[in-house]
Amino acid sequence: YIRCEPDMRVVDMDGVWAIGDAATIADAAGKPYGATAQNASRQGPAVADNIRAAIRQRSTKPFRFGGLGSFASIGDRMAAAHVFGIDVKGFPAWVVYRGAYLSKFPTFRIKLRLTLDWIADFFLPFAPVQLGLHRHDPVGSSGEVSAESTPAKLATEQPIKHP
């Protein structure tokens, strides 16, 4: 990581600035900001303002951002979220997660296409896009492949069906 001052200047380097995943920028409490897109996308305009201020020989400002929240999609239309200080889980969190994700797209056309795709996905049956085999420990405890796990047997097993 690149150690930075609170205004995003690289420590001990004149005229060098860093942002994003590689930069370690401490918040007001001295704790480094996380390497997230949420932080990096706000560091960009802030460092631009600071570089402009430095060129004009004005004072720079420390980067300060409290974060809007965090999400974890856990599959099967479920998520966990912490948004604006509120914990949400399950299907409602998944809806909030999808809404936040959708809001990041730049044009109405893209947002509409993605929304229609999500609606179709929600109401239409699951369409598997991956083939695979379901195996149960083909190598026995003795280290030998069992007769039940021969390639011919494995090739005829049915793939896992998803709801």
C-alpha positions as CSV (number, residue, x, y, z in Angstrom):
1,Y,0.0,0.0,0.0
2,I,1.0,3.6,-0.5
3,R,1.0,5.6,2.7
4,C,-0.8,8.9,2.2
5,E,-1.5,12.1,4.1
6,P,-5.2,12.8,4.9
7,D,-5.3,15.0,1.8
8,M,-4.1,12.0,-0.4
9,R,-0.6,13.2,-0.9
10,V,1.9,10.4,-0.8
11,V,4.0,10.5,2.4
12,D,7.5,11.9,1.8
13,M,7.0,12.6,-1.9
14,D,6.4,16.1,-3.3
15,G,3.8,16.4,-6.0
16,V,2.7,12.7,-5.8
17,W,-0.9,11.8,-4.9
18,A,-2.6,8.4,-4.6
19,I,-6.2,7.1,-4.4
20,G,-8.1,3.9,-4.6
21,D,-7.1,0.4,-3.6
22,A,-3.4,1.1,-3.5
23,A,-3.7,4.2,-1.2
24,T,-3.8,4.1,2.5
25,I,-5.7,7.2,3.6
26,A,-6.6,7.6,7.2
27,D,-10.0,8.9,8.3
28,A,-10.5,11.4,11.2
29,A,-10.1,8.6,13.7
30,G,-6.8,7.4,12.1
31,K,-8.3,4.2,10.6
32,P,-7.6,3.6,6.9
33,Y,-10.5,3.8,4.5
34,G,-11.4,0.5,3.0
35,A,-10.4,-0.5,-0.5
36,T,-13.9,-0.2,-1.9
37,A,-15.3,1.4,-5.1
38,Q,-17.5,3.5,-2.8
39,N,-14.4,5.2,-1.3
40,A,-12.3,5.3,-4.5
41,S,-15.0,6.9,-6.6
42,R,-15.2,9.8,-4.1
43,Q,-11.5,10.1,-3.7
44,G,-11.1,10.9,-7.4
45,P,-12.9,14.2,-7.4
46,A,-11.5,15.1,-3.9
47,V,-7.9,14.5,-5.1
48,A,-8.6,16.6,-8.2
49,D,-9.7,19.5,-6.0
50,N,-6.6,19.1,-3.9
51,I,-4.3,19.0,-6.8
52,R,-5.9,22.1,-8.2
53,A,-5.6,23.8,-4.8
54,A,-1.9,22.8,-4.5
55,I,-1.1,24.2,-8.0
56,R,-2.8,27.5,-7.0
57,Q,-0.9,27.4,-3.7
58,R,-4.0,27.1,-1.6
59,S,-4.7,24.8,1.3
60,T,-5.8,21.3,0.6
61,K,-8.6,19.4,2.4
62,P,-8.4,16.0,4.0
63,F,-10.5,13.3,2.4
64,R,-13.6,12.6,4.5
65,F,-16.4,10.2,3.7
66,G,-18.7,8.4,6.0
67,G,-19.9,5.7,3.6
68,L,-23.4,5.1,2.5
69,G,-23.5,1.4,3.6
70,S,-22.4,-2.0,2.6
71,F,-24.0,-5.0,0.9
72,A,-23.4,-8.7,0.6
73,S,-25.4,-10.7,-1.9
74,I,-25.6,-14.3,-0.6
75,G,-27.5,-15.9,-3.5
76,D,-31.0,-17.2,-3.9
77,R,-32.4,-13.7,-3.9
78,M,-31.1,-13.0,-0.4
79,A,-28.6,-10.4,0.9
80,A,-27.4,-8.6,3.9
81,A,-27.1,-4.9,4.0
82,H,-26.2,-2.1,6.3
83,V,-27.6,1.1,4.8
84,F,-27.7,4.5,6.4
85,G,-27.2,2.9,9.8
86,I,-29.9,0.3,9.3
87,D,-29.4,-3.5,9.1
88,V,-31.5,-5.2,6.5
89,K,-31.4,-8.9,5.6
90,G,-33.1,-11.5,3.4
91,F,-35.2,-10.6,0.4
92,P,-35.7,-6.9,1.3
93,A,-31.9,-6.5,1.5
94,W,-31.6,-8.1,-1.9
95,V,-34.1,-5.6,-3.4
96,V,-32.2,-2.7,-1.8
97,Y,-28.9,-4.2,-3.1
98,R,-30.3,-4.5,-6.6
99,G,-31.7,-1.0,-6.5
100,A,-28.3,0.5,-5.5
101,Y,-26.6,-1.6,-8.2
102,L,-29.1,-0.3,-10.8
103,S,-28.6,3.3,-9.8
104,K,-24.9,3.1,-10.7
105,F,-25.6,2.6,-14.4
106,P,-25.2,5.7,-16.5
107,T,-28.2,5.7,-18.9
108,F,-31.9,5.1,-18.7
109,R,-31.7,2.7,-21.6
110,I,-29.2,0.4,-19.8
111,K,-31.2,0.7,-16.6
112,L,-34.4,-0.3,-18.4
113,R,-32.8,-3.3,-20.1
114,L,-31.3,-4.5,-16.9
115,T,-34.6,-4.1,-15.0
116,L,-36.5,-6.1,-17.7
117,D,-33.8,-8.8,-17.5
118,W,-34.2,-9.0,-13.7
119,I,-38.0,-9.1,-14.0
120,A,-37.8,-12.0,-16.5
121,D,-35.3,-13.8,-14.3
122,F,-37.6,-13.4,-11.3
123,F,-40.6,-14.9,-13.0
124,L,-39.2,-17.4,-15.4
125,P,-37.8,-20.8,-14.3
126,F,-34.1,-21.1,-13.7
127,A,-32.0,-21.7,-16.8
128,P,-28.7,-23.5,-16.0
129,V,-25.7,-22.2,-17.9
130,Q,-23.2,-24.6,-16.5
131,L,-22.8,-28.3,-16.8
132,G,-21.2,-30.3,-14.1
133,L,-21.1,-33.5,-12.2
134,H,-22.2,-34.2,-8.7
135,R,-19.6,-36.5,-7.1
136,H,-19.4,-38.1,-3.7
137,D,-15.8,-38.6,-2.8
138,P,-14.6,-40.6,-5.8
139,V,-11.5,-41.6,-3.9
140,G,-12.2,-43.8,-1.0
141,S,-10.5,-43.7,2.4
142,S,-8.0,-46.3,1.2
143,G,-6.9,-43.9,-1.6
144,E,-8.3,-46.0,-4.4
145,V,-11.1,-45.0,-6.8
146,S,-14.2,-47.1,-6.0
147,A,-16.1,-49.0,-8.7
148,E,-19.0,-46.6,-8.1
149,S,-16.9,-43.7,-9.2
150,T,-15.6,-44.8,-12.5
151,P,-15.6,-42.2,-15.3
152,A,-18.4,-44.1,-17.1
153,K,-20.5,-44.0,-13.9
154,L,-19.7,-40.4,-13.2
155,A,-20.6,-39.4,-16.8
156,T,-24.0,-40.8,-16.5
157,E,-24.9,-39.1,-13.2
158,Q,-27.5,-36.4,-13.4
159,P,-26.4,-32.8,-12.7
160,I,-27.8,-31.0,-9.7
161,K,-31.2,-29.5,-10.5
162,H,-31.9,-26.0,-9.2
163,P,-35.3,-24.7,-8.3
